[in-house]
Amino acid sequence: MNFDHIEAPTFSPWIWRSKCTAKIKSFFWLLANDRLNTKDMLLRKSFNLDDNGLCKISDNGSLETRDHLFWSCSFSKQCWHSINITLGNTLELSQMIIAARSNFRRPFFFEAFATSCWNIWKHRNALVFDNVTPSFSSWSYSFKRDLFLLSYRMKDDLKSSLITSLDAL
């Protein structure tokens, strides 16, 4: 099988060079390539869904797509706002991430970005599989805990910058 025609996202090196754990890197690779099993992906694979693929988090009748779940859902917007990451929802994913990185202006951007997405996904899955209603306070706690744990994988200067930022949240 020839994959010459497939181009990796421009931010791909950020994924693999980040201090994130392997599971978050793999998760983000799937997210970047729109291969997560969101409800629209399951519908495309001909799965029968009881809720017609609608987002259960926002409950506004939107189809649960990658873009909706991570960028335009009311829950995810609240998460991004809380950590001062501004997303341009009209941009293509690579452009949106590059613009968000330039606005964030901290050396641990990708770690914060990927960890935020990971925790949005975990809260979505808790709702879908365990019927646990996501709350912003629960997401915030999980996000801070996961980033703090990542700080042990960082050099001292980056670690101190991250911990200072976490204390400010």
Phi, psi and omega in degrees: 000134183256127181247022182298332184280350182269127178256135176285148177302149183296338180267008181307317179301329179297324180299305189282338177270351183292166178271007180295157176290164182300323181293324178287322177298314179295316176303313183292327176299316177296318178299313182298328181261014179052050180241011174285149180278063170288169185296325178293327177294319179295322176296320178296333178269010177068030172281145178268115181251134182296329185259017179059021176082017182280149179290124180275341182285308184278333177053036180247014177085013179274144174293137180280091174258169175303312184295320178294308186300316187265337186241325188243355175294143182301324179295312181293324177299319178296320179297312181297318180299321184294334181253013175061040172251120181261126181249134173268098187296343182272353183273158171293153189307311181300315179296320181296317181292319179296317178294319179296322179296318181292330178281332184288317174057039172229149187290348182253031182307306188296323178299316178293318182296309182293321179293323176297312178300316180302317182286328172298316180297316180297321179289324175298315181294324177297323178290312184293317187263331184242000181059035177265115182293125180290142175233150180296320182297322177293317177299314182300316178299313181296318179299310181297317180298313181295320178292321177299317178297324177295334182300335178290345179266000187254157173289160188303318182293318178291321180298315181293323177296317179295313182295322176298317179293321178296322178296330181281343181283000000 
